[in-house]
Amino acid sequence: MEFQQLVALMPWTIILQICNLLLTIYLFKRFLLKPVQKILAQRQELVNSELNAAEEAKREAEQAKEEYGKNLEGAREEAAALMRSAAQTAQTRSEQILLEAKQEAAAIRAKASDDIARERKNAVNEIKSDISEIAVSIASKVVEKEISEKDHEALIQDFIDHMGEAV
């Protein structure tokens, strides 16, 4: 009979086995499934937050790139403005230097002209002085002797020769 008892269906055994199964499922669910689901949810949150952070970083990088482009364009415009300003300043300075050089050259010319006039006046005064001396010497020679036409021409030629040497 023992063999039949083993093969026979006993309702209390089936009920206990079902209870045992339900208890095992409950314990698995309570102590195993919920912590695993909690860990999976945390990992999913972590992945989502990293994806969001990556998207935010991408957006920020695009904004930074646009801002960099704007700043670069602004810097180019500012550099072009500085170049134009420097060229204009250089042109103004160049014109000023040329004007100063022309004024200085005009002053040098005026001074040279004054020097030439002064030297000419001095030369004329020297020539007048020489002519007076020659005239006095000719007059004294004339007074000493009677001058013939040939002597007169010789005196004039001598006067001209002395004038050439004085000049």
C-alpha positions in Angstrom: 0.0 0.0 0.0 2.7 2.2 0.4 3.2 2.5 -3.3 -0.3 3.6 -3.9 0.0 6.2 -1.3 2.9 7.6 -3.1 1.0 7.7 -6.4 -2.3 8.7 -5.1 -3.5 12.2 -5.1 -4.0 13.7 -1.7 -5.8 17.0 -1.6 -3.9 18.3 1.5 -0.6 17.7 -0.2 -1.7 19.5 -3.3 -3.0 22.4 -1.3 0.3 22.6 0.7 2.3 22.4 -2.5 0.2 25.2 -4.1 0.7 27.2 -0.9 4.4 26.5 -0.9 4.6 27.6 -4.6 2.7 30.8 -3.8 4.9 31.5 -0.8 8.0 31.0 -2.9 6.6 33.3 -5.7 5.8 35.9 -3.0 9.2 35.7 -1.5 10.9 35.9 -4.9 8.8 38.9 -5.8 9.3 40.6 -2.5 13.0 39.9 -1.9 14.3 39.4 -5.4 12.1 40.8 -8.1 11.5 44.3 -6.5 15.2 45.0 -5.7 16.2 43.9 -9.2 13.5 46.1 -10.7 14.6 48.9 -8.5 18.2 48.5 -9.7 17.0 48.3 -13.3 14.9 51.5 -12.8 18.0 53.3 -11.3 20.1 52.3 -14.2 17.4 53.4 -16.6 17.3 56.8 -14.8 21.1 57.0 -15.0 21.1 56.2 -18.7 18.3 58.8 -19.3 20.1 61.4 -17.3 23.3 60.8 -19.1 21.5 61.0 -22.5 19.8 64.3 -21.3 23.2 65.6 -20.2 24.7 64.6 -23.5 21.9 66.4 -25.4 22.3 69.4 -23.2 26.1 69.4 -23.7 25.5 69.1 -27.4 23.1 72.1 -27.3 25.5 74.1 -25.3 28.3 73.2 -27.7 26.2 74.4 -30.6 25.4 77.6 -28.8 29.1 78.1 -28.0 29.9 77.4 -31.7 27.4 80.0 -32.8 28.6 82.5 -30.2 32.2 81.8 -31.3 31.2 82.4 -34.9 29.5 85.7 -34.0 32.5 86.7 -31.9 34.9 85.7 -34.7 32.9 87.8 -37.2 32.8 90.7 -34.7 36.6 90.4 -34.2 37.1 90.4 -38.0 35.0 93.5 -38.4 36.8 95.1 -35.5 40.2 94.2 -37.1 39.0 95.6 -40.4 37.9 98.8 -38.7 41.3 99.0 -36.9 43.1 98.5 -40.2 41.0 101.2 -41.9 41.7 103.5 -38.9 45.4 102.8 -39.0 45.5 103.4 -42.7 43.7 106.6 -42.3 45.9 107.7 -39.5 49.0 106.8 -41.5 47.6 108.7 -44.5 47.0 111.8 -42.3 50.4 111.5 -40.7 52.0 111.1 -44.1 50.2 114.2 -45.4 51.3 116.1 -42.3 54.9 115.0 -42.7 54.9 116.1 -46.4 53.4 119.5 -45.4 56.1 120.0 -42.8 58.8 118.9 -45.3 57.4 121.4 -47.9 57.3 124.2 -45.3 60.9 123.3 -44.1 62.1 123.2 -47.8 60.4 126.6 -48.4 62.1 128.0 -45.3 65.5 126.6 -46.4 64.9 128.1 -49.9 64.0 131.5 -48.4 67.1 131.4 -46.1 69.2 130.4 -49.1 67.7 133.2 -51.2 68.4 135.7 -48.4 72.0 134.3 -48.1 72.4 134.7 -51.8 71.0 138.2 -51.8 73.3 139.1 -48.9 76.4 137.6 -50.6 75.4 139.4 -53.8 75.2 142.6 -51.9 78.5 142.0 -50.3 80.0 141.1 -53.7 78.6 144.3 -55.2 79.9 146.3 -52.2 83.4 144.7 -52.7 83.2 145.4 -56.5 82.2 149.0 -55.7 85.1 149.2 -53.3 87.5 147.7 -55.9 86.1 150.0 -58.6 86.6 153.0 -56.4 90.2 152.0 -55.7 90.8 151.4 -59.4 89.1 154.7 -60.2 91.2 156.5 -57.7 94.3 154.8 -59.0 93.3 155.6 -62.6 92.6 159.2 -61.6 96.0 159.5 -59.9 97.7 158.1 -63.0 95.7 160.4 -65.2 96.7 163.3 -63.1 100.3 162.3 -63.2 100.5 162.1 -67.0 98.6 163.1 -70.0 96.7 160.2 -71.4 96.7 159.4 -75.1 93.9 157.4 -76.7 96.0 154.2 -76.6 96.8 154.7 -72.9 93.1 155.3 -72.3 92.3 152.0 -74.0 95.0 150.3 -72.1 93.7 151.7 -68.8 90.2 150.6 -69.7 91.4 147.1 -70.6 93.4 146.9 -67.3 90.3 148.0 -65.5 88.2 145.3 -67.2 90.9 142.7 -66.4 90.9 143.7 -62.7 87.1 143.6 -62.6 87.2 140.0 -64.0 89.7 139.0 -61.3 87.6 140.7 -58.5 84.4 139.0 -59.6 
